[in-house]
């Protein structure tokens, strides 16, 4: 059950809550909250992955088609397929409490590699391409099709790999801010737009090829530098994308607009608007445009991608900063209060490009962008009004609203109070946030001056390079690896003092505590987690097996009943068919009205029947006469034996003539009978 105040949002909407791996204590709300939801265990659905991740899940990201969800943390990433929804309230699999979902864990990352960001590629036609940024300044593009093992399509670098284990006096790239911390996709462009010059809309549509469309990727480094990755990532299977950078920022500043950048977002406008957030609460809004250089400056710019030092291509684009917003991270009472710094995560509102949201350890902000509507008006102006057009003005500046606050000056210094989850429901827009206390905040965000736009995704190509998963035993072996070794100590014949023995024993003990015991404890903890996960999975599978066996029994009983009913129905149907056939025959036989052909045939049958009767009578007569003749012949033979009769010549001739005539008559009658039999068909 759900206990809440106020109206309920639409039931058909899906809410994605992005969780982070921290737990906190209290919060403070600056604005009135419409509803607070407390979810009870009896009204929840648990999605159980078939291959639970062994790493700590910090974030989750659902694709646009709501078919897959990416679960990722600093040490790994997993893809889980979402089940179908049906039934009451459109629940997963009709509202089952626990659902087993197919999942795949990625295990091809190094032991020291951390995942910075993962995003679904917007140009994928089936929404199955996932782009991952690692701490080694490497991009990895995976194809995650339904019911298939994820495949690694390609990987490329966007900078030099950080050095691990460097001396403390030599700073590494991470400390200097040269590692990539976030990325986002810019507005799609064409590789060769000059091919469409002078063509109308229909000709341009026919001339455009999918391979010419590319989604530029904006990459943010910790020191504030922005790189751009071009070329078609989905279609060019062999050529690696070209990395340009870093982009020039105008107007230039001494600190290059901050050195503690944490996130970047590109709003899909023409031209694109880029949002860069800093950990100190500052957010810069910039427009991505082509850079115009003087001839002298253009000649000085060179690039080399191959050599002893890693350098990037010279970019043709630049960021033009037009405003800066400074948000208040937490509620403070005086100017002397110590400011709070924390990473800021920006979230795009897909239903309204004129605003976006920021979540951080101190709450949630909403930032409005009037520049978006000004750019749309300027781009969509017709040719007849181009003289009356005006450039976007900065008089109407952006504004930020503190929607939810979870930190004040009285909050403990080490007490973290972040937003554990963030989600938006569109039409009407409702913000749903999961607080560190476990409560869910439901807040309406109303904006009646926008229309949602549907953007079609880009097609993709297939690849055959699969992702190799790291087994659990290999994972445990990697955990047990240590940097230092413990060789066998051989000191020779020299005797050691008691103090030296104690110092050696203490040193060895400390090394074991730092290098061995901690790793063993970590391995034991991971094995315990794996064991608990497998037990839970086994329990769920046994329950599912019992349910399936019960269902199988019911199906067998139902099949038996249906088979019996089928046999009964079949027999009844055959009986009804026979009765219908008999009824149809009787109806046809007793039908009073007949056609002319039928009447003629019936008359012919009656005539033949009468002739047959006549022939039968005549045949009986012939049989009687034949019997009489036989009797007469027998009597005649007897008389002849008794008395020889002498006939005269005339008598003999008369008898012969009579016998000959009778024989001919008999033959004629036999021939007639056979003809009649042939005609009748006897």
N, C-alpha and C positions, 0 to 999 in steps of 0.2 A: 504494500500500500504506500501511497505518497501523501504526506501531510504538507499542506501548503496553504498560502493565503492568496486571494486574488484570482484572476482568470487563469485557466490552463492554456498552454500553447497548443497548437494543432498536433494531433496524434500522429499524423503521417510524416512528420519531419524527423530526420535523423540528426542526432547531436553527437558530434565527435569531441570528446574531452581528452585533451593532451595532458598526460600525467608526467610529473617529474619525481625523482627519487628522493624527496626530503619530507620531513614531518615537522609541524610547527604548532604554536600554542594559541594565539589570539589574533583578532582582527578588529578594525574600526571602519565603519562605512561613512563616507563623507556625504553621499547623496542617499535619499530614501530608496529602499529596496522594495520591489514589488512583491517578491515572494522568496521564501527560503524553503528549499526542498530537503527533506530528510528521507533517504531511501531506506526502507526496511528490507531485511533479508528475504521475506516471502514474496516480494515483488521485483526481483531482479533476475537477470539471465546471465549465466556464467559461460563464457566462451573458453573452452579448454583446448589449448593447442596440442596437436599430436606430437610435436617436437618442441618441448618447452625450452626457451633460451636459458643458457647458463649464466648470462651476464645480467646486470641490473638494468631494467628497462627505464629509461628516462623520458622518452617521448614516443608518441605514436602519431601517424599521419595516414589518413584515409584517402584513397584516390577519388576522382570525380564521380566515377560510376558506382561507388560504394560496393565494390566486389572484393577488394583486398585492402589490408591495413599493414603498414610498415611499423614494426616495433623496433626501436633502436635506442641504444645507450652509448656510452663512451667506448665500450669494448666490443660491441657487436651489433648485428642487425638481423632481424627475422621478418619474414613475410607470412602473414596469416590470411587465409581465404575466408571471407565472410559468408555465412549460409544465407539461403533465401528467406524471404519474409512473407508470411501469409497469416490468415486467421484474424482473430480479434485483436484490435490495436496494432495490426501489422507487426507482430512479434517475430523474432527469428524462429523458424521452423514451427510456427504456430504457437509459440509461447513456452517452449520447453525450458526447464530450470537450468539444465547443464547441457551444453552442445559441444560436441567434439569437432574441431575445425582443423583442416589440413594446414600445416605450417612448415616452413623451410627456414633453417638457420644458416646464415652466411658464416663460414669459418675460414675464409682465405685471407684474413687480416693478420698482420704481424703482432707479436706479443706487446710491442711498445706503440702500436698504432691505435689512435683514438679517432672516433667518428665525430666530425664537427657538425655536419648537416646532411640531411637526406630529403629529397623532394621528388615527387612524381613528375615526369616530363610532360609538359602540356601539349607537345606535338605528337604524342603517341595516339594512334587511331583506336586501339583497344585498351588504352589507359593501363599499360602493363610495363612501362619502362621507368626504372628508378635510378636517379642520379645521386651518387654518394660522394661527399667530400671528406677526406681523411686529414689527420694532423700532419701527414707527410707531404702536404700540398699536392695531392693526387686526386683526380676525379676518376670514379668508376661508374660505368653505365651498365646496368643489369636489365635483362628482359625477363620479367616475372609473369609468364603466362599461367592461366588457370589449369590446375591438375598437371603441371609440369615443373620440373626442377629449374630454378632460376639459372640463367646463362649470363656470363660476363661478355658483353659485346666488345667493349674497348675500355682502355684506361689511358690517361695522359696527365702530365705534370702541369702545374700552373706556377711553379717556382722551384727554388732549390729545396732539397729535403733538409729538415732540421738535423743538426748533429747531436747525437746522443752520447753521453759520457764525456763531453768536452771539459777541459780544465775550467776551474771556477773563475779564473782571471779572464778567460775568453768568453764573451757573451755569445749565446746561440741565437738562432733566428726567432725562436719563440719569445725570448726576452726582449729582442729588438722589435717585435711586432711584425715580422715579415711572413708569418704563417697566415694562411687563409682561415677566417673564422666563420664566414657565412657567404651564401650566394643566392641569386634569384634570377629568373628568366625575364628578359626584356621583351619589348614588342617585336613580333616576328617581322623579318625584312626579307628582301630579295637579294640574291647574290649579284645579279647583273641587272639593275633597274634600267640601264640605258637601252635594253632591248624593247622596252615598252614605250619609249618616247614616240609621240606622234600617233599612237594607236588609240582607238576608242575602247569602250569597256568590253564589248564582245570579243574583239580581236585580242585584247589583253588577257581575257580569260582563257582563250584557246592557246595563247603563247606561253602561259605560265605552266611550268612543270614542277611537280612536288619536290624534285631534287634542288630546285632553285630557292626554295623557302627554307630559311634558317631561323632558329631561335637563339639570339645572342644571350650569353650567360654573363652576368655581372658578378664578379668575385670581390669580396671585401677582405682586406687584410687588417690585422690588429692595429697597425699604425695609421689607419685611415686611407691607405691607398686602395684604389679600385681598378681591377683588371677586367678585361672583356674578352670572352672566348667566342670566336666566330667559326663559320663553316657548319655544314649540316651534320650534326652529331649522330642522328638516327640513320642516315642514308649512306654516309661515307664510312664504309666498314674497314677500309684499308688505310686511308689517310687520317692522320691525327688532326684534331682541331687546332687552329692557330690561336695563340694566346697573345693579346695585345695589352700593353700597359707599361707603367701605370697611367691612368687618365689624368689629364691636366684639369685642375679645378680653378675656376675663375669666380670672383677675384681672388688672386693668390694671397695666402697668409703665411706667417712665420711658422706656425705649428701645423700647417696643412690640415686645418680644421680638426684638430684633436689627434691624440695618440692612443686612445682607449676605445676604439670602435668595436662594436659587438654584433650588430645586425644590419642587414640591408634589405630593401624591398623596392621593387619596380612596379609602378602602377601602369597598366596597359593603356596608355593614351598616346596621342600623336601630337608632338613628340613625347617620349616617355618621361615620366616624373620619377626620380630616384629619391628614396628616403634612406638616410644613413643615421643610425642611432648610436650614441655614445653612452658609456657607463655612468657618466656624471649627470645624465638627464637631458642632455642637449640632443636635438634632432635637426638635421640639415635637410632642406628640400632643394633639389637640383633638377635641372632639365638636361637631358642627354641630347646633344647636338653635334654636328660636324664641327671640327675645329678649323678655324681660319688662321693661317700663319703667314708671316712675311716671307719673302723669298730667301733672305739670309738665314732666318731661323729654320726654314724648311731644308736648306742644304746641310745644316749642321746635324740634323737628326739622322741617325743611322741605327741599324739593328743587326744583331747576330744571334742566332738561336743555337749555334753549334760552336763550341770553343771551350777554353779552359774555364771561363766564367759563364754562368747562365744568365743570359739577357733575353728580353722579350722584344716582340715586334713593336714598332712605333705605331701608336694608335692614331686613327683618324678622327676619333670622337673626343669629346671633352664634356665635363660636368660644369654647368653654370649654376652656382649656388645663388638663389634669390631670396632666401630667408632662413632664419634659425629660430627654433622654438626651444625654450628651456622649461622642462617639466619639473614639478616639485615631487621629489621621491619621499613620500611620507609627510605627515603633518608636523610642522615646527612652529614654535610660538614667537620666537625672536630671531633677529638676523644673526645673533651670535651662536645660535644652535649649530652644532656640527652637522654638516651636510652628509647625506648617506649616498653612497655609490653602489650600484649593482647592475648586472647585465639587463638589458631591455630587449624584449622580444616583440617584434612588430607583426601584426596580423592584418591581412587584406580583407576588406569587405567586398565580396564578389558581387553583391547586389547593388552596391553604390560605390563608385570609384571616387567620390568626393570626400571620403573619410576613410580612416583606418584606426586600428586599436593598438595599444601598447600594453603588454603585461610585464610585470617585473616583481621583485620581492616586496615592493611596497604597495601593490595594488594594480589597478587598470586605469588607463587614460584613453580617451577618445579624441582624435585630432581631425578637424575638418579642413578640407583643401578647396577653397574657392577657385584656385588656379585651374582645376580640372574643367569646370564649367566654362571658364573664360577661354581655355584652349579649344574646347569643343565648338564654341560659338565662332571662334576665329577660323578654325579649319573648315567648318561647314558653311561658310559664307559664300554666296553665289557671285558670279562674275559681274552682274549688273550692280551689285552693292559693294564691290571691292574698294571703291574710292571712299566709301563711308566707313570702312572697317578701321579698327584701332587695335593696337597691340594690347596684350593682357597687362593689366595694371596691378601694381603692388599695394594700392591703397586699401584693398580689402584683404587683409592678411589672414593667415591661418590662425586657428584658435584651438586650444586644448581644454578638455574637461576631465576633471578627476572623478571618474565614476565610482571606483571602489578603492578604499584605502585600507591597508592591513598593517600599517606601521606608524608610530608616533615617536616623539622624542623620549618618551618613557619606556619604549621598547628596549629590551636588553641589547647590548652591542652584538653579542654572538647569537642572538635569537633571530632565526630566519623565518620570515612570514611571507612566502611567495604565493603566487597563484598556481595551483597544481594543475588546473585544466581550464581551457578556454574554448568556447564554441559559439556559433551564431546560427540562429534559425531565421530564414528569410520569409518575407511577405506574411505578416509584418516582421520586422527585424527584432529579434529577442536575443539578448546576450545571456549566456549561461556560463557561469564560472564556478570552478571547484576550488574552494578555499583550503588553506592549510589545516583548518579545523575539521575538515571532512564534510562541511555543509556545502550545498549547491545554491548559488545565488541566481535568481531569475530577474533580469532587468530589461525593461522595454526601451528600445532605441527607435524612435519614430522619425521618419523622414518621408514626406509625401511627394517630394519633387524629384523623383527619379523613376526610370523604367529599366527593368532588368534586360540585359542583352545576352543572347546565347551565342557563344563562340565555338565554332567547330574545331575539333583537334586535328592535328596533322597526322598523315600516315606514317607507318614505320616499315622497316625491313627486318628480315629474320637473320638469325645468326646461329652457329652451331657450337660456339665456345661455351662450355658449361662451367658452373661454379663448383669448386670442390669444397666439401664441408669438412671441418676439422673434427675428428673423433674425440670423444670425451677423455679417453686415456691419454691421447696426445695433449689435450688441454691440461690435464693434471701434470703430465711430464713437464710441460712448459712452465707451470707454476712452481714446480720443484727445482727448476734450474736456478743456479746461483752464480754470481759473478766471481766470487773468490773460492779457491779450493783449499783443502786441508791436506797437505802432504805429510808423509810419514817423517817424523822428526828424528834425525840422527845427529847427535852432538859429539860423537867421538868418545874418547876415553876420559875427556875432561869432566870432572865432577862438578855439579851445580850446587850452589848454595840453596838453602831453604827459601830465601827471599826470591831468588831467580825462579825457582820452581813454582812458587805461589804466583808470581807475576805472569809466567807463561800460562799457568792454568787459568788465571783470571782472563788473560787475553783470549785464549782459546774459547773460554766460556762465553765471553762477550760476542765473539764472532759467530758462535753457534746460535746464540740468542738472536742476533741481528739478521743472519743470513739463512739459517736452517729452520729454527723453531717457528719463526714467523711464517715462512713458506709452508711448513707442515701444517700449522694451524689454518692457514688459508686453504690448503688442499683439503683438510678435514672438513672445513666449513662448506666448501664447494661440493664435496662428496655428500655431505649431509643434505645440502639443498637438492642435489640430484636425486638422492634417495627419497626425500620427502615428495619431490615432484613425481618420481616414478610410482611411489605408493599411491599418491592421489590419482595418477593416471590409471594405475591398475584397478583401484577401487571403482573409478568411473567406468572403465571398460568392463569390469565384472557386472556392474549394474546394467550397463547397456546390453551385455550378453544375456542376462536374465530377462530383460525386457524383450530382447529379440527372440529368446526361446519361448516366452509366453505368447508373443505375437505369432511365432511359427505354429504353436499348438492351436491357437485360435484359427489361424489360416487353414491348417489341416482339417480341423473340425468343420469349418465353413466350407472347405472344398468338398468334404464328404457329403455334407447336406446338399450342396449345390449339385453334386453328381447324382444323388438319388432323385432330387427334383428334376434334373435333366432327363433321366431315364423315364420318370413318370410322364413328364411333359412330352417326351418323344413318342411314347406309346399312345398317349391321348391324341397327339397330333396325327399319328398314323391312322387311328380309328376314325377320327374326324375326317381325314382325307378319303378313307374308304366310303364313309357315309355320304360325303359330298359327291363322290363319283357316282354312287348309286342313285342319289337324288337327281343328279344332272342327267343320268341315263333315263330315269323314269320320266323326267320332265320332257326330255327330247322325244321320248317314245309316245307320250300322251299329248303332245302338243297338237291342238285342233287345226291349226292353220299350217299348210305345207306349201312349198313352192311348186311351180309347174314341173320342174324336173323330178322332184320327189313324187308328185302324183303320177307322172308317167312311169317311173320306175316301179311304184307300188302296183299300178295296173298291169305292167308286164309280169311282175311276180305272181299276181293272181291268175293271169292266163297260164303261166307255166305251171302253177299249182293245179289248175283244173286239168290241164293236159296230162300231168303226172298221174292224177287220179284216174283219168280215162285209160291211160296206159296200164296202170295197175290192174284195172278190171279186165281189160283184154288179156293181160298176161295171166291172170287167174284162169280165165276161160281156156286159154291155150294149154295151161298146165293140166286142166281137167280133161280136155280133149286128148292130150298126150297120154294121160293116165288111162283113159278109156281105150285108146288105140293100143296101148301096151297090153291091157287086159284082153282085148279082142284078139291080138296076135298070139298071146299065150293060149287062149281058148282054141284058136285056129290050129295052132301046132298040135294041141292035144287031139283035136278032132281028126287032123290029118294023120296023126299016128294011129288013131283008131280006124279011120276010114279014109282010104285014098279017094280023093275026089278027082274026077277027070273032067277037065274043062275043055270045052270046044275051043277052036282057034279064035273065034270071035270073042268068046268070054275072056280068054287070056289077054287078047289085045285090049279089051275094054278095061280089064283090071290093071294092066300095065299103064294104060293112059291115065286111069284114075290115080294110081300111085305116083306116077310122074307129076301129075298136076298138083297132088297134095304136097309132094316134096318141094315143088317150086313155091307153092303157097307158104309152106313152113319157112323156107329160106327167106322169102320176101318179108315175112313177119319178123324173123330174127333180125334181119337187116334194119327194119323199121324200129324195133326195140332198141338196138344198139345206137341208132341215131338219136332216138329220144333220150337214152341214157346220157349220150354225149352232150346233148343240148341242156339237159337238166343238170348235168354234172354229178351224176350218181357214181 
